[in-house]
Amino acid sequence: MEFTVDSPARTLAAALGATLYSPATRPRLAADVLKQAGRGVMSMVLCLEDSIGDGDVAAGEENLVRQLGLLDEAAEAGENLPLLFIRVREPRQIPDLVRRLGRAVRRLSGFVLPKFTEGRGMPFLEELAAAESACGRRLFAMPVLESPQLLHLESRAAALQGIARAVGAHRDRVLALRLGVTDFCSAYGLRRAPDMTAYDVQIVASVIADVVNVLGRADGTGFTVSGPVWEYFRLHERMFKPQLRRSPFVGEAEELRNALIEHDMDGLLREIELDRANGLTGKTCIHPSHVAPVHALSVVSHEEFSDATDILRPEQDDGGVLRSAYTNKMNEVKPHRAWAERTLLRAEVFGVAREGVGFVELLTASLPPA
């Protein structure tokens, strides 16, 4: 389906896909954004926080205002833009940037709020609400959960409850919650290798599980929680064997398998699948090469679509158990309903693969030309 910055929040949260980060100091930022939009990027974060030096913040703000003005002109001329967010450092930057952007603020979807806790996050949300009123446009928040209070066992439960209160008070304004796994690892001096996923680092996996437990529930109280960043995009020496089975890659696709392994993409593909299995939607990305795999694996398979539509048929409202049309599983209507609803929302945005088409074909078709 088509969507714009003014689409319903439910649609936009599912449509974020691979959210690509870029430093706000890039001199050709507007051109970069247009280039990535042409390659299928659906959302970007223009960063004034960790990706730039402390002494570059003022120059980054000036560049950001100038480049968003250029993007406003490009959109006026018919260019498509991704959803654009600014990652700020301090609450006061939000109203200041909105004021300085002028008309160009209409191209902005919102702000990314770093190191979010209840105490630190509420001033950001209050400034965002005020800026929204001042400019007359809807502006979303995407808090980043990355503070040590979330990682440390003795403070985790209280920190999660505080975050739940803060985002709950601004529910209509919070588009998604983002996980800052790099900061989690930093608190213990850790860094996962390219042949390991975030879920192999048990202290990180436990935080992800607790965040989803408290903030990602499917009972109407939860929020979209995005997958953590994948840091690697070039060849590294391997200690473990590749994580991609050979069987899906037959014939000419074997070359694709070798290329994915060579660029450490096999770990990324596995992590994307584990993200979804653990209740996460979309992914933070720091390199354009990560976008196609995230989007290819976001497409709903024909089997998933078949199961979801069967579960949600009106005649099944009373519950019961159905045999899958693929005759390989049971579909229990009431327990699987929330999964089916989430699957059909993803299908609206990313589409449904034809029967017999798997992620290998989708990934091959979505990769940019060499």
C-alpha positions in Angstrom: 0.0 0.0 0.0 1.0 3.6 -0.4 1.6 5.7 2.7 2.7 9.3 3.5 3.9 11.2 6.5 0.2 11.8 7.2 -0.9 8.2 7.2 -2.3 6.6 10.4 0.3 5.9 13.1 -0.5 2.2 13.0 0.5 2.0 9.4 3.6 4.1 9.8 4.9 2.0 12.7 4.7 -1.1 10.5 6.2 0.8 7.5 9.4 2.0 9.1 11.2 -1.1 7.9 14.9 -0.7 7.9 15.4 2.7 9.5 18.7 4.1 8.2 20.8 6.4 10.3 22.9 9.2 8.9 25.1 11.8 10.6 23.4 15.3 10.3 26.8 16.8 9.4 27.0 15.2 5.9 27.5 18.0 3.4 25.3 16.3 0.7 22.7 15.0 3.2 19.7 16.0 1.0 21.2 14.2 -2.0 21.9 11.2 0.1 18.3 11.1 1.4 16.9 11.2 -2.2 19.4 8.5 -3.3 18.4 6.2 -0.5 14.7 6.9 -1.1 15.2 5.8 -4.7 16.7 2.5 -3.4 13.7 1.7 -1.3 14.5 3.2 2.1 11.3 4.0 3.9 12.6 5.8 7.0 15.8 7.7 8.0 17.1 9.3 11.1 19.3 12.3 10.8 21.5 12.2 13.8 22.8 15.0 16.0 23.8 12.7 18.9 26.3 9.8 19.1 27.2 9.8 15.4 28.8 13.3 15.5 31.4 14.9 17.8 30.4 17.1 20.7 32.0 20.1 18.9 30.0 19.5 15.7 26.5 19.9 17.1 26.0 23.6 16.1 27.3 23.0 12.6 25.2 19.8 12.4 22.0 21.8 13.3 22.8 24.5 10.7 23.5 21.8 8.0 20.3 20.0 9.0 18.1 23.1 8.6 19.7 23.9 5.2 19.4 20.3 3.9 15.8 19.9 5.0 15.1 23.1 3.1 16.5 21.4 0.0 14.4 18.3 0.6 11.3 20.5 0.9 12.1 21.9 -2.5 12.7 18.5 -3.9 9.4 17.2 -2.6 7.6 20.2 -4.1 9.1 19.1 -7.4 7.7 15.6 -7.1 10.5 13.7 -5.4 9.5 11.0 -3.0 11.0 11.3 0.5 11.3 8.6 3.3 9.9 9.3 6.7 12.4 11.6 8.3 13.3 11.9 12.0 15.9 14.0 13.8 17.8 12.4 16.7 18.5 15.2 19.2 20.7 15.4 22.3 18.7 17.7 24.5 15.0 18.6 24.8 15.5 22.3 24.0 16.7 21.3 20.5 13.2 20.2 19.5 11.4 23.6 19.6 14.5 25.4 18.3 14.8 23.1 15.3 11.1 23.2 14.5 11.2 27.0 14.6 14.3 27.2 12.4 12.9 24.7 9.9 10.0 26.9 9.0 8.0 25.5 6.1 10.3 22.5 5.8 9.0 21.1 9.0 6.2 19.6 7.0 8.8 17.0 5.7 9.6 15.9 9.2 7.9 13.0 10.8 9.3 13.5 14.3 12.2 13.1 16.7 14.3 10.3 18.1 14.8 10.7 21.8 18.1 9.2 23.2 18.8 7.4 26.4 15.1 7.4 27.3 14.0 6.9 30.9 11.0 8.4 32.7 13.0 11.2 34.3 15.1 12.0 31.3 12.4 11.3 28.7 9.4 13.4 30.0 11.1 16.8 29.2 11.7 15.6 25.6 8.0 14.5 25.3 6.8 17.8 26.8 8.9 19.9 24.4 7.7 17.8 21.5 4.1 18.4 22.4 4.7 22.1 22.6 6.6 22.1 19.3 3.8 20.2 17.7 1.3 22.8 18.8 3.5 25.7 17.7 4.0 24.3 14.1 0.5 22.9 13.7 1.8 19.5 12.6 1.8 16.0 14.0 5.3 15.1 15.2 6.1 11.6 16.4 8.5 10.5 19.1 10.7 7.4 18.9 12.4 6.9 22.3 15.6 4.9 22.3 15.9 2.4 25.2 19.6 2.3 25.9 20.3 3.4 29.5 22.2 1.4 32.0 19.2 1.4 34.3 17.5 -0.9 31.9 20.5 -3.2 31.8 21.2 -3.5 35.5 19.1 -6.1 37.1 18.4 -4.2 40.4 17.0 -1.2 38.5 15.4 -2.8 35.4 11.9 -3.4 36.7 11.5 0.1 38.0 13.0 1.6 34.9 10.6 -0.3 32.6 7.6 0.7 34.7 8.8 4.4 34.6 9.2 4.2 30.8 5.8 2.7 30.5 4.2 5.6 32.5 6.0 8.2 30.4 5.2 6.7 26.9 1.7 5.8 28.1 1.0 9.5 28.9 1.9 10.3 25.3 0.6 7.2 23.6 -0.7 9.0 20.5 2.7 10.7 20.0 5.0 7.6 20.4 5.4 5.9 17.0 7.9 3.2 18.1 10.4 2.3 20.7 14.0 1.6 19.5 16.5 -0.6 21.3 20.1 0.7 21.8 21.9 -2.6 22.0 25.3 -1.1 21.4 25.0 1.0 24.5 23.8 -2.1 26.5 27.0 -3.9 25.4 29.1 -0.9 26.3 28.0 -1.0 29.9 29.8 -4.3 30.3 32.6 -3.7 27.8 31.1 -6.2 25.3 30.8 -6.2 21.5 29.2 -9.1 19.6 31.1 -10.6 16.7 29.7 -10.7 13.2 28.9 -14.4 13.5 26.8 -13.8 16.6 23.4 -12.2 17.0 22.2 -10.0 19.8 20.4 -13.0 21.1 23.7 -14.9 21.6 24.7 -12.2 24.1 22.6 -13.4 27.0 22.7 -10.2 29.1 21.4 -8.3 26.0 18.8 -11.0 25.1 17.4 -10.8 28.7 16.8 -7.0 28.3 15.1 -7.4 24.9 12.8 -10.0 26.4 11.9 -7.8 29.4 11.3 -4.7 27.2 8.9 -6.7 25.0 7.3 -8.3 28.1 6.4 -4.8 29.5 6.2 -2.6 26.5 5.4 -4.8 23.5 2.2 -6.5 24.6 -0.5 -7.3 22.1 -3.4 -6.4 24.4 -3.6 -2.8 23.3 -1.2 -1.5 25.9 2.0 -2.2 24.0 4.0 -0.3 21.4 6.0 -1.2 18.3 9.5 -2.2 19.4 12.2 -2.1 16.7 15.1 -4.5 16.2 18.7 -3.6 17.3 21.3 -2.3 14.9 23.6 -4.6 13.0 27.1 -3.2 13.1 28.9 -5.1 10.4 29.1 -4.6 6.6 32.6 -5.8 5.5 34.5 -9.1 5.6 35.9 -10.2 8.9 37.9 -13.3 9.8 35.4 -16.1 10.9 35.6 -18.3 13.8 32.3 -20.2 13.2 30.8 -21.7 10.1 28.2 -19.6 8.1 24.7 -19.5 9.4 23.0 -19.8 5.9 21.9 -23.3 4.9 22.8 -24.3 1.4 19.4 -25.8 0.5 17.5 -22.6 -0.2 20.3 -21.4 -2.5 20.3 -23.6 -5.5 21.8 -23.0 -8.9 22.6 -19.4 -9.6 21.5 -18.4 -6.0 24.6 -20.1 -4.7 26.5 -17.0 -5.8 24.1 -14.8 -3.7 24.8 -17.0 -0.7 28.5 -16.6 -1.1 28.2 -12.8 -1.4 26.0 -12.6 1.8 28.5 -14.7 3.7 31.4 -12.6 2.4 29.8 -9.4 3.7 28.7 -10.8 7.0 25.0 -10.7 6.0 24.3 -14.3 7.1 24.4 -13.1 10.7 22.1 -10.1 9.9 19.6 -12.4 8.2 19.5 -14.7 11.2 19.1 -11.7 13.6 16.2 -10.4 11.5 14.3 -13.7 11.9 15.1 -13.8 15.6 13.9 -10.2 16.0 10.5 -11.1 14.6 10.3 -14.3 16.7 10.9 -12.2 19.8 8.3 -9.6 19.0 10.3 -6.9 17.3 9.3 -5.0 14.1 11.7 -3.4 11.7 15.4 -2.7 12.4 17.9 0.1 13.0 20.4 0.2 10.2 23.7 2.1 9.8 24.6 0.9 6.3 22.5 1.0 3.1 23.4 -2.6 2.3 21.3 -3.7 5.3 18.1 -2.3 3.9 17.3 -4.9 1.2 17.7 -7.9 3.6 15.4 -6.3 6.2 12.7 -5.5 3.6 13.0 -8.8 1.8 12.4 -10.6 5.1 9.5 -8.3 6.0 7.4 -9.5 3.1 4.7 -11.9 4.3 5.0 -15.4 2.9 2.1 -17.0 1.1 1.9 -19.6 3.9 1.8 -16.9 6.6 -0.9 -15.0 4.7 -3.0 -18.1 4.2 -2.9 -18.9 7.9 -3.6 -15.4 9.0 -6.6 -14.9 6.7 -8.0 -18.3 7.8 -7.7 -17.4 11.5 -9.4 -14.0 11.0 -12.4 -15.2 8.9 -15.6 -13.9 10.5 -17.0 -17.4 10.8 -14.1 -18.2 13.2 -15.0 -15.5 15.7 -16.1 -18.2 18.2 -12.7 -19.8 18.2 -11.7 -23.3 17.6 -8.8 -25.1 15.8 -8.2 -25.3 12.1 -5.8 -27.3 10.0 -3.6 -25.0 8.0 -4.2 -24.9 4.3 -0.6 -26.1 4.0 -1.6 -29.1 6.1 1.6 -28.8 8.2 0.3 -27.1 11.4 -2.7 -26.3 13.5 -4.1 -22.7 13.6 -5.8 -22.1 17.0 -8.1 -19.2 16.4 -8.1 -17.3 19.7 -4.4 -17.7 20.7 -3.2 -17.0 17.2 -5.4 -14.0 16.5 -3.0 -11.3 17.6 -0.2 -12.9 15.5 -2.6 -12.9 12.5 -3.6 -9.3 12.9 0.1 -8.2 13.1 0.9 -10.4 10.1 -1.9 -8.8 7.9 -0.7 -5.3 8.9 2.8 -6.2 7.7 1.2 -7.6 4.5 -0.5 -4.3 3.9 2.8 -2.5 3.9 5.3 -5.0 2.5 3.0 -7.2 0.4 2.6 -11.0 0.1 4.9 -13.3 -1.8 3.4 -15.5 -4.4 3.1 -19.2 -3.6 6.5 -20.8 -4.0 8.4 -17.6 -3.7 10.8 -17.4 -0.8 13.2 -14.9 0.7 16.0 -15.9 -1.7 14.0 -14.7 -4.7 12.8 -11.6 -2.9 16.3 -10.7 -1.7 17.8 -11.3 -5.2 15.2 -9.0 -6.7 15.6 -6.3 -4.1 19.4 -6.0 -4.1 20.6 -3.0 -6.1 22.7 -3.7 -9.2 26.4 -4.4 -8.6 
